[in-house]
Amino acid sequence: MLGLGAVLADAQRHAAAALDAAGVRVEVVTGARELAEVAELFVRIWGSGAGQPPLAADVMCAVAHAGGAVHAAYAGDRLAGAATAFFGPPESASVYSYIAGAHASDRGVGYGLKLAQRAWALDHGARTMRWTFDPLVSRNGRFNLVKLGAVANEYTVDFYGPLPDGTNTGDETDRLTACWLLDGNRASTAAEDALPVPGGPPAAIERGAPDGGPLTARDERGRWCRVPTDILTVRRASPDLAARWRFAVREVMTEALADGLTATGVTRDGWYLFTEEAR
């Protein structure tokens, strides 16, 4: 394994390349005007409505003042995305990433922001980064586990409670916790776009899903669980079907994690792979 200095240099190089490819620059912002602009961006992304930002500007001000960071991505003078992070307990050498988002049309901005967060965290002595994500949103799962090289070994039922934010309205807020070993082989390999992408599951299906298709399978690689390819559309069209997906996936994933497995990959068509160890 590379020394920490070499890992940091590689992380900074990867972040710079990703931001250049996305056509943005990233700044750590602390001013009231910039933070208010970030809060408004989050309102637009989450659809939470005026006056109900997912993360308020004054809270971000406190995060920055306490030693955390608000990374803002700019395309010229336009704010294209942002992400926040704060430190965990001193003994953990970890940071927690809370709220990261970019306009859907700004391809690559979210990836650049996460790599910028990784480089910043390593430069400040952190070894791991954690955050939560909705396991039903398959594109986020794939981004976290495949594109970034994180793993997930914790599932929390209704993590936030009700969130009338326009994105989670009407659904329980179950979350998987992503754990990103910042100086680990998975993160470095993923940054080189060389992390193996899991292929599809085997033909032997064990359980059926709420939409009539397959839900679970297993093979020599581990256990598989399918989620919808677009749960946000399902929620809008049929809240009852979305709720049945939630309960079905909750049962499968909590069972897999209780058996000591770890979520290490997601296929393009929404199959999570749970393996015995994080590779």
C-alpha positions, 0 to 999 in steps of 0.5 A: 500500500502507498504511504499516506503522502503518496495517497494524498498526492494521488487523491489530489490528482484524481480530484483535479482531473475529475473537476477538469473533466466536469468543467468546474472549479471547487472552493471551500466557502465560508461567507454568508452570501456563498452559504446562502446560495448553497442552501438555495441550491439544495432547495432546488435539487431536493424540491423542498420548497422556499424556506425549508432547505435540507441544510440551512446556511446558518448550520453550514456556517457553524459546520465551517467554523467548527473545522468542517467544510462546505465545498462549492463547485462553480461552472464559471460564476454559476454554482453547479453543486455543493457538499458538506463534511464535518469531523467525527469523534477524535479517535475515529480519524473520520469525517461525515459527509452530509448533503451533497448534490449537483444539478442533474444536467451537470454530469461529473460535478458530483463525482468531482465534489466527492473526490475533492472531499476525499483529498480535503479529508486526507489532508486533514488527517482523516482515514475514512468518510461516512454518509447515508443513502437511500438503498432504493435509489439505485443510481446513488448506490452504484455511484457510492459503491462502484464509482467511489469504491465505498462499501455499506455494512449498516442499514438503519430503518427510518433513519430521519423519520418523516422528511417532507422535502419533496424527494422523500415525502410519503416514504420511510427514510431507510438508509444504508451507511456508506463507509469509504476507506479514503486511503484504501485500495478500493478508493484508489482503484475506483479513482483510476476507473479500474474497480471491477463492475459486478455482472448480473445475478444468476438465473436462479431466483429465490424471491419475487419482487413487488413488481412481479420481477425477481427480488433476490438471488445468490451465487458463488460471489454472494447474495443479490437484491434487486431494487427499482431502477427509478424509485422516484417515478414509482413513488409519484405513480404508486406510493403503495408500490413504493412502500412494498418495495421499501419493506421487501428490500428492508427485509432482504438487506437487514438479513444479509447484513445481520449474517455478516455480509457487506454491500460491495457493488450495484449493477446498472440494472439495480442489483446490489451484491452482498459479499463476505468481505469488502474487496 
